């Protein structure tokens, strides 16, 4: 188990039972796209392989088929989200859901995305990042107005915070030093299915060498940096194309427009959605994988690229440095010319063996998450007695 700072340790009288834990798994993004959805699905699948946990899953109704595919008995009940619109769903999740979960006599409630229900049960909140508080301008009006306060309240209320990375744990501590003592780090892993599925070329990817960037088109992903330099990159590399894989994201209109300008000349291709088979093919065949993100919670595409032996050029964001573990080249996003140089050099060097890279797994994340559940139960008991 990895910690941002060492949290509370259970004493002899506080040992949590080793019997099967019953967990309320509140996953509003379970059926969606992007990193939070992948986290919710992959962690649930990894936890479902264990014999010491079962779930009441709370998610949008369209996520129910994901639960049906899990081993029998793992999901005891599926509760669909209620409430009209984003505001109504958030209000239901915060103010109504907790009482319902209490009636089911659960051991712990795990919020996967920004919020935990108000409840007398022990709670864990996964923290992917703190940008809803520190950088709310990237979201729409309603989220900018409501989410920062709701998120901060949930961070304070949760018995334990489960951070994606040490970098995010440090950002939590900077936000509020009191968060340090209840923050545990459980890094993400590479999906087993991605490692075993047969690869398939996406029909939208043109012939010839290409660089790959994986992520949505929101401003923090900083794809605009690559779009602004790509004609120069293409000129220096004999026509290297840029393939961007990922959904639109918040405030992506300027990025979409710039992609459209460059798509006509054939130097940039946007594949909004690809299957796991197609994503694997992209990682396996990319001349270089790029991640110019301004701020990241973990940086899963870096780990996935390294898993398939692709050279990686990433920003100097602390989470990306942590995820790459010394196996990527990091370039400050303030220096476009340095990015051009790094991309050209990576293409000239070609692929090399990355045998020294220790691949993180979702089984590791699941084991650390289970320990976090037990720590949260112990901490909650201490607070209740205090």
C-alpha positions as CSV (number, residue, x, y, z in Angstrom):
1,X,0.0,0.0,0.0
2,X,1.3,3.5,-0.9
3,X,0.7,6.6,1.1
4,X,0.9,10.3,0.5
5,X,1.7,10.5,4.2
6,X,1.1,7.7,6.7
7,X,-2.5,7.9,7.8
8,X,-4.0,6.5,11.0
9,X,-3.1,2.9,11.9
10,X,-5.6,0.6,13.5
11,X,-4.8,-0.6,17.0
12,X,-5.3,-4.1,18.5
13,X,-8.8,-3.2,19.5
14,X,-9.7,-1.6,16.2
15,X,-9.0,-4.4,13.8
16,X,-11.4,-4.5,10.9
17,X,-13.1,-7.9,10.3
18,X,-11.6,-9.9,7.5
19,X,-15.0,-11.1,6.4
20,X,-16.4,-10.0,3.0
21,X,-16.9,-6.2,3.0
22,X,-20.1,-4.8,1.6
23,X,-19.4,-1.6,-0.4
24,X,-21.6,1.1,-1.8
25,X,-19.9,1.8,-5.1
26,X,-21.2,5.2,-6.2
27,X,-20.0,5.6,-9.8
28,X,-21.7,8.3,-11.8
29,X,-19.2,8.0,-14.7
30,X,-19.4,4.1,-14.9
31,X,-20.9,4.1,-18.4
32,X,-19.2,7.2,-19.7
33,X,-16.0,8.0,-21.6
34,X,-12.7,9.4,-20.4
35,X,-10.4,8.6,-17.5
36,X,-12.9,8.7,-14.6
37,X,-15.1,6.1,-16.4
38,X,-12.2,3.9,-17.2
39,X,-11.1,4.1,-13.5
40,X,-14.6,3.1,-12.3
41,X,-14.9,0.2,-14.7
42,X,-11.4,-1.3,-14.3
43,X,-11.3,-1.0,-10.6
44,X,-14.7,-2.6,-10.3
45,X,-13.6,-5.5,-12.5
46,X,-10.4,-6.0,-10.5
47,X,-12.3,-5.9,-7.2
48,X,-14.8,-8.3,-8.5
49,X,-12.1,-11.0,-8.9
50,X,-11.6,-11.0,-5.1
51,X,-13.5,-13.1,-2.6
52,X,-13.5,-10.5,0.3
53,X,-15.9,-7.9,-1.2
54,X,-19.3,-7.4,-2.7
55,X,-21.1,-4.3,-4.0
56,X,-24.2,-2.3,-4.2
57,X,-23.5,-0.3,-7.3
58,X,-25.0,3.2,-7.7
59,X,-24.7,4.4,-11.3
60,X,-26.7,5.7,-14.3
61,X,-29.1,3.1,-15.6
62,X,-27.1,2.6,-18.8
63,X,-24.3,1.3,-16.7
64,X,-26.3,-1.8,-15.5
65,X,-24.9,-4.1,-18.3
66,X,-21.4,-3.6,-16.9
67,X,-22.5,-5.1,-13.7
68,X,-24.3,-8.0,-15.4
69,X,-20.9,-9.0,-16.9
70,X,-19.3,-9.4,-13.5
71,X,-19.0,-12.8,-11.7
72,X,-22.3,-13.9,-10.1
73,X,-23.0,-12.5,-6.6
74,X,-20.4,-9.7,-6.7
75,X,-23.1,-7.1,-7.3
76,X,-25.8,-7.5,-4.7
77,X,-28.0,-4.7,-6.0
78,X,-27.9,-2.0,-8.7
79,X,-29.4,1.4,-7.8
80,X,-29.9,3.8,-10.7
81,X,-29.1,7.4,-10.3
82,X,-32.1,9.6,-9.6
83,X,-32.8,13.3,-10.1
84,X,-33.3,15.5,-13.2
85,X,-30.3,17.0,-14.9
86,X,-26.8,17.4,-13.4
87,X,-28.0,19.6,-10.5
88,X,-30.8,17.2,-9.6
89,X,-28.6,14.1,-9.7
90,X,-25.9,15.8,-7.6
91,X,-28.5,16.8,-5.0
92,X,-29.9,13.3,-4.9
93,X,-26.4,11.8,-4.5
94,X,-25.5,14.1,-1.7
95,X,-28.7,14.4,0.3
96,X,-30.9,11.4,-0.5
97,X,-28.7,8.5,-1.4
98,X,-27.0,8.1,2.0
99,X,-30.1,7.2,3.9
100,X,-30.9,4.5,1.4
101,X,-27.5,3.0,1.6
102,X,-27.7,3.0,5.4
103,X,-30.8,0.9,5.2
104,X,-28.8,-1.8,3.3
105,X,-26.4,-2.1,6.2
106,X,-23.2,-1.5,4.1
107,X,-19.7,-1.4,5.6
108,X,-18.4,1.5,3.6
109,X,-19.4,3.9,0.8
110,X,-17.0,4.7,-2.0
111,X,-17.6,7.9,-4.0
112,X,-15.8,7.7,-7.4
113,X,-16.3,11.3,-8.7
114,X,-16.1,14.5,-6.6
115,X,-18.9,13.7,-4.2
116,X,-19.8,11.4,-1.2
117,X,-23.3,11.1,0.1
118,X,-24.1,12.5,3.5
119,X,-24.3,9.4,5.6
120,X,-23.5,7.8,9.0
121,X,-21.6,5.1,7.1
122,X,-17.8,5.2,6.7
123,X,-16.9,6.9,3.4
124,X,-14.0,6.9,0.9
125,X,-13.7,9.5,-1.9
126,X,-11.4,8.9,-4.9
127,X,-9.5,12.0,-5.8
128,X,-8.5,12.1,-9.4
129,X,-7.4,15.7,-9.2
130,X,-8.5,19.0,-7.5
131,X,-9.0,21.1,-10.6
132,X,-12.7,21.5,-10.0
133,X,-11.5,23.7,-7.1
134,X,-8.3,25.2,-8.4
135,X,-9.2,25.5,-12.1
136,X,-13.0,25.7,-12.4
137,X,-12.9,27.9,-15.4
138,X,-12.5,24.9,-17.7
139,X,-16.0,23.7,-16.8
140,X,-19.5,24.9,-17.8
141,X,-21.4,27.6,-15.9
142,X,-23.4,25.3,-13.6
143,X,-20.3,23.2,-12.6
144,X,-18.3,26.4,-12.0
145,X,-21.0,27.7,-9.7
146,X,-21.8,24.5,-7.7
147,X,-19.1,21.9,-7.9
148,X,-16.1,23.6,-6.1
149,X,-18.1,24.0,-2.9
150,X,-19.7,20.6,-3.2
151,X,-16.3,18.9,-3.9
152,X,-14.6,20.7,-1.0
153,X,-17.4,19.7,1.4
154,X,-17.1,16.0,0.3
155,X,-13.3,16.1,0.7
156,X,-13.8,17.3,4.3
157,X,-16.6,14.8,5.0
158,X,-14.9,11.7,3.7
159,X,-13.2,9.4,6.2
160,X,-10.5,8.6,3.7
161,X,-9.3,10.2,0.5
162,X,-8.0,7.8,-2.2
163,X,-5.6,9.6,-4.5
164,X,-4.5,8.5,-8.0
165,X,-0.9,9.6,-7.4
166,X,1.6,11.2,-5.0
167,X,1.4,14.3,-7.1
168,X,-2.4,14.6,-6.5
169,X,-1.9,13.8,-2.8
170,X,0.6,16.7,-2.7
171,X,-2.0,19.0,-4.3
172,X,-4.6,17.9,-1.8
173,X,-2.2,18.8,1.0
174,X,-1.6,22.2,-0.5
175,X,-5.4,22.7,-0.7
176,X,-5.8,21.8,3.0
177,X,-3.0,20.5,5.2
178,X,-5.6,18.6,7.2
179,X,-6.2,16.3,4.2
180,X,-2.7,14.8,4.5
181,X,-3.4,12.5,7.4
182,X,-6.4,10.8,5.7
183,X,-4.9,10.5,2.1
184,X,-3.9,7.2,0.7
185,X,-2.3,6.7,-2.8
186,X,-3.5,3.9,-5.0
187,X,-2.1,4.2,-8.5
188,X,-4.0,3.2,-11.6
189,X,-3.0,0.2,-13.8
190,X,-3.1,-1.0,-17.4
191,X,-6.3,-2.8,-18.3
192,X,-5.7,-6.5,-18.7
193,X,-8.1,-6.6,-21.7
194,X,-5.9,-4.0,-23.5
195,X,-2.9,-6.2,-23.1
196,X,-4.6,-9.3,-24.4
197,X,-7.0,-8.1,-27.1
198,X,-6.2,-8.6,-30.7
199,X,-5.2,-5.2,-32.2
200,X,-7.0,-3.7,-35.2
201,X,-6.1,-0.6,-37.3
202,X,-8.7,2.2,-36.9
203,X,-10.2,3.0,-40.3
204,X,-9.6,6.8,-39.8
205,X,-5.8,6.5,-39.3
206,X,-4.0,7.2,-42.6
207,X,-1.1,5.2,-44.0
208,X,2.4,6.2,-42.9
209,X,4.1,7.1,-39.7
210,X,2.2,9.0,-37.0
211,X,2.5,10.4,-33.5
212,X,-0.3,9.6,-31.1
213,X,-1.9,11.7,-28.4
214,X,-4.6,10.2,-26.2
215,X,-7.1,12.3,-24.2
216,X,-10.0,14.7,-24.6
217,X,-9.8,18.1,-26.2
218,X,-10.3,20.2,-23.1
219,X,-7.8,23.1,-22.5
220,X,-5.9,21.3,-19.7
221,X,-4.9,18.5,-22.1
222,X,-3.1,21.2,-24.1
223,X,-3.5,19.6,-27.5
224,X,-3.3,23.2,-29.0
225,X,0.4,23.1,-28.3
226,X,0.9,20.2,-30.7
227,X,-1.5,21.7,-33.3
228,X,0.4,25.0,-33.3
229,X,3.8,23.2,-34.0
230,X,2.7,20.3,-36.1
231,X,3.2,21.8,-39.6
232,X,6.8,22.4,-38.5
233,X,7.1,18.9,-37.1
234,X,5.7,17.4,-40.3
235,X,8.2,19.4,-42.4
236,X,11.2,18.1,-40.3
237,X,10.1,14.5,-40.2
238,X,9.1,13.9,-43.8
239,X,5.3,14.2,-43.1
240,X,4.8,12.7,-39.7
241,X,1.0,12.8,-39.0
242,X,-0.6,13.6,-35.6
243,X,-3.4,11.2,-34.5
244,X,-5.5,12.5,-31.6
245,X,-7.7,9.9,-29.9
246,X,-10.3,11.0,-27.4
247,X,-13.7,12.7,-26.9
248,X,-14.3,16.4,-27.0
249,X,-14.3,17.4,-23.4
250,X,-15.2,20.8,-21.8
251,X,-14.5,24.0,-23.8
252,X,-13.1,22.2,-26.7
253,X,-14.4,24.4,-29.5
254,X,-11.2,26.2,-30.3
255,X,-9.3,22.9,-30.4
256,X,-11.9,21.3,-32.7
257,X,-11.7,24.3,-35.0
258,X,-7.9,24.1,-35.2
259,X,-8.0,20.4,-35.9
260,X,-10.4,21.1,-38.7
261,X,-8.0,23.7,-40.2
262,X,-5.2,21.1,-40.2
263,X,-7.2,18.1,-41.2
264,X,-7.6,19.3,-44.8
265,X,-3.8,19.2,-45.4
266,X,-3.7,15.7,-43.9
267,X,-1.3,16.3,-41.1
268,X,-3.8,15.9,-38.3
269,X,-6.5,13.2,-37.7
270,X,-9.0,13.2,-34.9
271,X,-10.4,9.8,-33.9
272,X,-13.0,10.8,-31.3
273,X,-13.8,7.2,-30.1
274,X,-11.8,4.0,-30.7
275,X,-12.2,0.5,-29.4
276,X,-9.6,-1.2,-27.1
277,X,-8.5,-3.2,-30.2
278,X,-7.9,0.0,-32.1
279,X,-6.3,1.8,-29.2
280,X,-3.8,-1.1,-28.8
281,X,-2.9,-0.9,-32.5
282,X,-2.3,2.9,-32.1
283,X,0.1,2.3,-29.2
284,X,1.9,-0.5,-31.0
285,X,2.4,1.5,-34.2
286,X,2.9,5.1,-33.1
287,X,6.3,6.5,-33.8
288,X,6.0,8.5,-30.5
289,X,3.2,9.0,-27.9
290,X,2.8,12.6,-26.7
291,X,1.2,14.0,-23.6
292,X,1.5,17.8,-23.3
293,X,-1.0,18.1,-20.4
294,X,-0.8,21.2,-18.2
295,X,-2.1,19.3,-15.2
296,X,-2.9,15.6,-14.8
297,X,-4.2,13.4,-11.9
298,X,-2.3,10.3,-13.0
299,X,-1.5,10.1,-16.7
300,X,-2.7,6.7,-17.7
301,X,-1.9,7.1,-21.5
302,X,1.8,7.4,-20.5
303,X,1.7,4.1,-18.7
304,X,-0.2,2.4,-21.5
305,X,2.2,3.7,-24.1
306,X,5.2,2.4,-22.2
307,X,3.4,-1.0,-21.7
308,X,3.5,-1.4,-25.5
309,X,7.1,-0.1,-25.9
310,X,6.3,3.3,-27.4
311,X,8.6,6.2,-26.8
312,X,6.9,9.0,-24.8
313,X,7.4,12.7,-24.8
314,X,5.4,14.3,-21.9
315,X,5.1,17.6,-20.1
316,X,6.8,18.3,-16.8
317,X,3.6,17.9,-14.8
318,X,4.5,16.1,-11.6
319,X,1.9,13.3,-12.1
320,X,3.3,12.5,-15.5
321,X,6.9,12.4,-14.2
322,X,5.6,10.0,-11.5
323,X,3.7,7.8,-13.9
324,X,6.6,7.5,-16.4
325,X,9.1,6.5,-13.7
326,X,12.1,7.8,-15.6
327,X,11.1,6.1,-18.9
328,X,9.8,9.2,-20.8
329,X,11.3,12.4,-22.0
330,X,9.8,15.5,-20.2
331,X,9.6,18.9,-21.8
332,X,8.2,22.1,-20.4
333,X,5.1,23.2,-22.2
334,X,6.3,26.8,-22.2
335,X,8.9,26.0,-24.9
336,X,7.3,24.9,-28.2
337,X,10.7,24.7,-30.0
338,X,11.9,22.2,-27.4
339,X,8.8,20.0,-28.1
340,X,9.6,20.1,-31.9
341,X,13.2,19.0,-31.1
342,X,12.1,16.3,-28.7
343,X,9.5,14.8,-31.2
344,X,12.0,14.8,-34.1
345,X,14.7,13.1,-31.9
346,X,12.2,10.5,-30.6
347,X,11.2,9.6,-34.2
348,X,14.9,9.4,-35.3
349,X,15.7,7.1,-32.3
350,X,12.9,4.7,-32.9
351,X,11.5,2.2,-30.5
352,X,13.7,0.8,-27.8
353,X,13.3,-1.9,-25.2
354,X,11.6,-0.7,-22.0
355,X,12.2,-3.9,-20.0
356,X,13.1,-1.9,-16.9
357,X,9.6,-0.4,-16.7
358,X,7.4,-2.0,-13.9
359,X,3.9,-2.2,-15.2
360,X,1.3,-1.2,-12.6
361,X,-1.8,-3.4,-12.6
362,X,-5.4,-2.9,-11.5
363,X,-5.0,-5.9,-9.2
364,X,-2.5,-3.8,-7.3
365,X,-4.9,-0.9,-7.3
366,X,-7.7,-3.2,-6.0
367,X,-5.6,-4.5,-3.1
368,X,-4.7,-0.9,-2.1
369,X,-8.4,0.1,-2.4
370,X,-9.5,-2.8,-0.1
371,X,-6.9,-1.7,2.5
372,X,-8.3,1.9,2.2
373,X,-11.8,0.6,2.9
374,X,-10.6,-1.0,6.1
375,X,-8.7,2.1,7.2
376,X,-11.8,4.2,6.5
377,X,-13.9,1.9,8.7
378,X,-11.4,2.1,11.5
379,X,-11.1,5.9,11.2
380,X,-14.9,6.3,11.2
381,X,-15.2,4.1,14.3
382,X,-12.6,6.3,16.1
383,X,-14.4,9.5,15.2
384,X,-17.8,8.0,16.3
385,X,-16.4,7.1,19.7
386,X,-14.7,10.5,20.0
